[in-house]
Amino acid sequence: GVAANVVTYNSVINACARCADAEKAEAWFKRLEQARLTPVLLTFNSLINACVKAGDRQRAESWLQNMRKYGVEPDAVSYSTVIHAWTGVQDADRADMWLKKMQDEALLSAAAAARPNAFCYNAVIQALAKSGHAQRASARLSSALAAGIDPKELCLSAVLAALLRAGLLDDAEGWALRVTRAGLQAPRHGPGSLEAVASGLEARGYPERAAAVRDRLGAAPPRPRGRGRQ
């Protein structure tokens, strides 16, 4: 018969990932090594995915950390799979740690394959905001905008709500004005909205500042942006 190649093994490992069978995926990886074949990026991304689906996030991290030993650089999919795994169990600190690693790598090398994308930023920012880390969420939101990535409306809402809960009204006001001036879709109603910020300012005795935020509710619709769906 025809000898199996790396594509064959990748297909089997990916099938194991779809079934959330991390142990079997790793067993097939060992067979790949025994066949003296060289694993590629897809091999490791499938292993990471298998571990995440099996609920073994630490094992997924181990594959992400060790793939470079095989001469393979992780990409955005490698990192985003792990980040999503941690946000899925509300561990914002761990997810944020991996986003920071992606940012550091991007700073070290312009050719880095793993550059933080919109999915990673939105997931981590929302997780931080929901966990009560308002200022860290705000800092990550600034990083996303500086990287040319537009956050989703839910992400902006989460940050505004977290800042308001933390009593950081000035910061919330700053973001309310900043995002609308940038032409981003800003939440208009709800606990993390422009109206919530305006109401907070009014309650503190700042009617003119509240009016300025409310003026943004009637601002022109957001302009199209280029990197919001990365």
N, C-alpha and C positions, 0 to 999 in steps of 0.2 A: 504494500500500500504506500500511499504518499506520506512522507514524514511530516509530523506536525511542525508548524513554525510559530513565531511569536504571535502572529495574528490569531491563530487557532487557540493558543493559550489565553490570549486576551479575551476572546469571545467566551470561553468557559468561565474565566474569572469574573467577567462582567455578568454572566448569567447567575453566578453565585451571589453577586452583589444584589441583583434584583430579588433574590430569594432571602436576603438578609443572612446568608450563611458565611460568616467571616472565617470560620475554621476551614471550611472546604475551599474557600478562595485562597487562603494561605497554603493549603496543601497543594493546590494546583500551581501556585507560585514556586513552591519547592521543586515540583516536577519540571517547571520551566528552567530553573537553575540547573537541575540534574541533566537536562538535555543540552546544557551549555549554550542556551539562548540568552540574548541580552534583553532585559525588560525595558520598556519605554514608558513615556509619560502616561499613556492610557492604562498601562498595567497598574501603576501605583494609584492613579485616580480611582480605578475600580476597586482596589484593595481598601483605600480610604473610605469609599462609599459603602463597601460591604461592612466594614467595622461600625460605621455610623448607623447604618440601618439595623445592625445587630444590637445597637445600644451601647457599644463599647467605644466611647469617645477617646479614652486614653490610648487605646490600641490604634485608633485612627491617627492620633497625634504622633505616635511612634513611627508609623509609616511615613507621615509627612516629614518628620525630622530625619529619617534614615534614607530617604530616596536619593539624596545627594551622594551617598556612599556608592551608589551604582552609576554615578555620573549623570543623573537626571535632575533637572531643575524643576521645582514645583511651579505651577502656574496659578492663575486666579481661581480656576476650578478646584485645585487642590486645597487652597486656603479657604475658599468660600464654603466648601463642604464641611470643613471642621468648624468654621465660624457659625454656620447655620445649626450645626449639632449643638453647640453650647447655648446659642440664643433660644433654641427649642426647649431647653430645660432651665431657662431663666438664669443662666450663669453669665451675666454681663461682663464680669471681670475677666473670665477666661476668653470670651469672644473678643473683648477689647485687646487683650494681650496679643492675639493672633493678628488682629488688624494692625497693631503697632509694629509687629514683625514685618508685615507686608510693606508698610510705609518706610521702615528702615531700609529694607532691601531696595525699594525704588529709589531712595536717596543715594544709596551706595553705587547703584548701577543704572544708567539710563536704559540699558538693554534688558533689565530685569523682566522676566516673563510674568512674574506675579506682582501686578500693580493693582492697588485697591480699586474696585469698581463700584458702581452705584449700589449693587446688591449688598456688598460687604458693608459699605458705609451706612446704608439705611437700616440694615439688620442690627448693627452694633449701636447706632445712635438711639434707635427705639428701645433696645434692651437696656441701655444705660439710663435713659429717661424714665422708663417704667420701674427701674430699680431704685429710683430716687437720687441718681447721680447727675443732678441737673447741670452742674458746671462742666463735668466731663463730657456730657452729651453735647453741650453747647460748643465745647472746644472741638469735638469731632465734627460737628456741623460746619464749623469754620474751616476745618481741614478739607472737608468735602468740596466746599465752594472754591477754596483756593486751588484745588486739583481740577477745577472745571466740571465738577459733577453736580448735577441738580438733584437735591433730595426730593423724595415724594411728599405729597401733602400730609400723609399720615405721620411721616417723620418730623416735619415741622410742627405739627400739632402736638406730638409727644414732647418735643423740647419745650414749647411754650407752656404746656400744662405742667411739666416738671419745674420750670422756673417759677411759675405762679405758686405752685404748692410749696416751694422752698422760700417763698417771700421775696424772690429776686425780681421785683416788679420792673426796675430800671432795665435789667437785662432782657426781660420779656418784651418790653416796649422797644428796645433797640432792635431785637430780631423782627418784631412785627413790621417796623418801618423798613428795615434792611431788605427783607425778602420781597416785599411788595415793590420797592424801588428797583430791585433786580429783575422784576418781571416774573417772579416765581408764583406758582399757585399757592396762595395762603389760605389756611382754614378760616372760614368766616364765622362759624358758630360752633358752640360746644366748649368744653373745659379747656381746650388748648387752641383757642381761636383769637382772631383780632378783636372780636366783641368781648371776649373774656378779659383781654388785656385792657381794653378801653374801660370796662366796668371796674377793673381793679384800680385804674388811675382815678376814675371818678370818685370811687369810695375813699381814696386817700386825699381827696381835695384838689385834684389837678384836672379841672374840666377842660382847659384848653388843650392839654396833652391828650386827653381822652378823645377830644374832637378831631385832633390830628390823626389819631389811629383810625377813628371811624371814617374819616375821609378816604382812607385807603380801601375801605369796603366798596367804595364806588369807583375805584381806580380802573384804568383800562385793563382788559383781559391780558393774561400773561403772554409774553411773546414766545415763539417756539425756541427750544433750546436743543443743543446737539448731543448731550451725553447722558441724558437722564435715564436711558434704558440699558445701560451697560450691565 
